[in-house]
């Protein structure tokens, strides 16, 4: 009897020790996946621009909400209107949620609207983690420009700086020329808004289009404060209350046809995910879920929100699953609208 009891107790001790040992050496699953790891965010634009500012602000707070508390670093990978970073995570980067991209919205809508898309990735298959902001874009000129209002833009030529086809500064300038008749001469080849704004200050350009209002405020608050910039009009599915209070008109009043309105609506739909982050298409669902949950928590983090306020960053977040659904709906747009939009943004 005593021998049997001792045998059972010994067996229990052996099994318990084995289980504890296994727990110590085996991974606990997705919850511990990021422990001791580094997450790299590849920003699809140059350093100092709006996308870069948002990514670095997020990186300082996101890790504490991810189980395992990984280190998050930001690296710039500009090129192809932001598409280079998205293509990299789709084809080259590890597909385990340790390398993410922060491309520009134009990189997502580009393959839909380019006649010969060379994106190297399928936007509908990326895993959308979330967006930190949804908002409006503006067309601006410097105060010394002859074009000071939207009405002026319809009658007087303005030289507008742009990056390259597929970038918002290019697409929006051509779109306005096509739909509203704005007399914009577009000069392409600038590296980003930092480069473009320097050219504007030097007098090489009258202005630029497709500038996120939140970026303009954070990058050039003195321009607004000192009235060094004219804001011609705002573009968005919903008007921005601050711009409206400043008397900045919406683009819709300058469009002549319903077809033109549909073109602008399709292009402007990308503004719903203005500061978004993606993981590779084949990222395991468990990692995607962790990143999305942590992202949503960061958007409510008091320290993050205080930093965003200090930097004048607009925070109007949208969850990853909702961004994913919006992108899918964009790619289901009727062909005739897509074709007309292609013509509108073509140089």
Secondary structure, 3 states (H helix, E strand, C coil): CHHHHHHHHHHHHHHHHHHHHHHHHCCCCHHHCCCCCEEEEEECCCCCCHHHHHHHHHHHHHHHHCCCCCEEEEEECCCHHHHHHHHHHHHCCCCCCCEEEECCHHHHHHHHHCCCCCCCCCHHHCEEEEECCCCCEEEEEECCCCCCCHHHHCCCCEEEECCCCCCHHHHHHHHHHHHCCCCEEEECCCCCHHHHHHHHHHCCCCEEEEEEHHHHHHHCHHHHHCCCEEEEEEECCCCCHHHHHCCCCEHHHHCCCHHHHHHHHHHHHHHHHCCEEEECCCCCHHHHHHHHHHHHHHCCCHHHHHHHHHCCCCCCCEEHHHHHHHHHHHCCCCHHHHHHHHHHHCC
